[in-house]
Amino acid sequence: MSNERKLCLSGRGLTKEFGFGRTKTVAVDHVDFDFYQGEIISIVGESGSGKTTLAKMLLGLINETEGEIRFQGEKRDISSHRKKKEYWKQIQAIFQDPFASYNIFNKIDSVLLDCINMRGGRNLPKAEKVAMMTEACSFVNLKFEELTNKYPFELSGGQQQRLMIARIFLLKPQILLADEPTSMIDACSRATILDMLMQLRDEIGMTPIFITHDIGLAYYVSDTVYIMEKGKFVERGSADQVILHPQQPYTKRLINDVPKIYEEWDLSTV
């Protein structure tokens, strides 16, 4: 990558504590990071490592206890509802459980129309909105005419996951946080979803940030990998550097936990 890389999201001393006194838990512990536009980032750790808490802070869903987040070089300001909505035009998420991401009373049409309205297309002619929704669905290999008037819960898990990517296609955010985005679907659909996300990144210059426990996925897709243990980044670097030449015992253990088909499985650590 050239030296002209543009910083899109960064954090200094970012910390999140839950509870007080003896019950206090430090979920994210003074982390620093710099994410550049168009870079593919993975934050890898086991459950409980703090990675989902970090994702929620980046999205502005929970407040940081200490430290600061900078967006496009400026200190992030999401102090009012209006500012938060502006921020959410630029940063969106796909979550592990697509079922939890939809309002069950909203039909698919309104899920997609909300995205068009959010991007300032509220007053477009109806035919243009339908054309946009049709294009977004065909981008993810769904047919809009088969979805119209249906509810998200009438779709399979894989279709729901693809519908979430259709939303991203319409919203065109600068940053996409993908929290275990392929964990609910089979291997074949998984590769398709990843390809779609990569295509989106190329088409709209989006920066994808994968939050995952899957070190194989991180190696396959990422430019930069951050390894998270107990709320801290214990290792970071290019995917090759971190995964082929790990320095930390925790990273080595994560890599050893991936069963290799051609090697005898070592079950002594289980």
N, C-alpha and C positions, 0 to 999 in steps of 0.2 A: 504493500500500500504506500502511496506517496506521503510526503510530509504535509500535504495540504488537507489532511483528514480533519473533518469538522467534529468538534465535541458536541454530542447531543444531550448526554445525561451524565452527571458526575455526583459523587457523594464524598463528604469528608467527615470522619468521626461519627458516622451514622449509627445510632444506637436505639434499641427499643427494649424497654423493660416493662414487664407485667407484674402487677401486685406490689406489695410494700413490705418492708421489714423482712421478717424471716421467710415469708412466702414469695419474696421477690424472685422473678426469673428474668435473666437477661437473654432475650431471644436473638437479638442482633447486637453485636458487641464491637463498637468503634470500627466500622468497615470503611475503607476508602476504595473508590473505583472511578474509572473514566471509560465511558462507552462512546464509541465514535460512530458517526453516521454510516450506514451501510455495512457495518461490521456485524458478523454473526457471533453472538455471545452465548455461552452456556454457563449457568451457575449450577454446580453439581454438589449434591450432598444427600445423606440419608434423611429419612423423615425425622423431624425434630432438630435438624441442623440450623434452622432459621431462614431457609431460603424462601418459603412462602410468606413469612412475615416481612422479609425484605421486599418481595414483590408487591405486597399490599401497601408498603410505605411508598414505593416508587409510583404506584398508581394513585396515591393520595387517599386511600381508603382508611388508613390508620395514620395517626400522627407520630412523628419521631419523638423520642424522649430527649435526645441530644443530637448534635451534629446538624449538617445541612445538606440539602439536595439542590443542585444547580441544573437548570434546564436551558439548553442553548446558551450556555455561558453566563446566564443571570440567575441570581438566587430565586428559587421557585416560590411563587406567591399564589397560594390557593385559599386565601383567607375568606373569600366570599363565594357564594354558590355560583355566581356568574363567572368568576375567575376559574373555578373548578371545572365548569362546563367547557370553557375555552381550552383548558389544559387537556381535558379528555378528548377533545377533537384531535389532539396530537399523539396521545398515548392510549392504547387500547389493550385488551387482554383476551386470551382464549384460556379457559380453565379446563382442568382435568375432567370435571363432570359436566358435560353439556346440558344435562337435565336440569341442573341447578341454575343455569345461566339464563333461562327464559321465564318470563311471566306466563304461567300456564293458561291465563285467560286471554292472552293476546294471540291472534292468528299470525301466521307467517308473514302475510302481507304487511301487517302493521309493524312487525319486527324490522322488516326491510325498509318500510317507509320512514320509520323513525331515523334510520341512518341517513336517508336522503334529506330529511328535514334538518338534521343536525349539521349537515354540510351546506345548509343555506338553500336547499332546493324546494322549500315548502310550496312556493308559488308556481312551480313548473307545471306545464300541462300534464294531464293524467297520462296521456299516451307516452310522453317522454319518461315519466316515472316508471311506467310498466316496462318500457324498453330498457331502462337502467337496471331494474330488478331482474329482468330476463337475462341480461348480459352477466350480471353478478352470479346468478344461479348457474348459467352455462359454464362460467369460469371454473366452477367446482363440480362440474358434471351432474348438475341437477336440472330438471325441467320446471321452470316457474309455473307453467300451466298445470302441472300435476300437483304443485304445492299450494296454489292459491286456494284460499278458504279452509286450509287445514290448520291444525294446531301443531306446534313443535313436538308435543308428546306422541303424535301419530307417526313420527319418523323413527327410523332405527338410530342407534347410537352413532354409527358412522355418518349417516345423513345429517344428524344434528350437528356433528363436528364440522361437516362441510358447510352447513348453513352458517355456522359461526365465521367461517372464512369468507363466505359471501358477504357477510356484514362488514368485515374488514376491507374487502374489495370496494365496497361503497363508501366507507368512512375514510379510507386512505390516510391512516395515521402515520406519523413519522416513526413511532416506536411501537412494537408489538411485544407484549409480555406473554409468552406461551408457557403456562404452568402445566407440566406433564400433558401436553396436548394430544398425545397419541396413545395414552395408557388404556383407553376404553375400547380400542379397536384392534382388529386383526392385523397381522403383519403386512398383508397386501395393501389394505386401506392406509396403513401407516405410512408406507413409502409414498403413496399418492398425496396424502396430506402434507408431508414434508416437501414434496416437489412443488405443490401449490404455494406453500409459504415462501419457498425460494424464488418462485416465479414472481410473486408479489413484491418481494424485496427488490428484484431486478427492475420490475416495471415502475414502481413508485418510489424507489430509493429508501424503502423502509428498513429500520434497524430491528431485527428480531432478537429477543432475549429469551432463551429457553431456560426454564427452571425445571430441573430434572434430577432423578436419582440414577438415570441411565447413562453410564459413562460411555457406552457404545454409541448411543445417539449423539452425545456431546462430541465425540471424536469424529463421527461421520459428518456432522453439519457445521462445526464451529470454526471460526478464525481464532477466537480467544476463549479460554476456559478458566473459570474461577472455581476452586474447590472450597466448599464451606463445611466447617466442622464446629459444632457448639457455638454458633453465632459469629465465628470469625472466618475470614478468608485465609486458609493455611497455605494455599499455593495458587499461583496464577501464571498464565503465559499462553503461548500458542498451543493449539491442540496437540501438535507433535511433541512439543517440549514437555507438556504436563503429562501426557498419557504414555508416550514412548520412553520418557526419561523422568519418571516421578521422583521427587526428592523426599516427600513426607511419608511417614508410615501409614497415615490415614489414606492418602491417595493410592499407595501401593495396595492397601487392603481392598479399597473399592474396585481396583482393577482385577485383583485376584478373585474377587467375588463373582466376576463374570465368567460363567462356564464356557470353556473353549471346546468345541466339538471334537477337535483332533487331539486333545490331550486328556490324560486320565484326570478325572475330577478329584481335587483334594478336599475331602470332607472333614479333615481334622479341625478346621477352623470353625466349623458350623456348631 
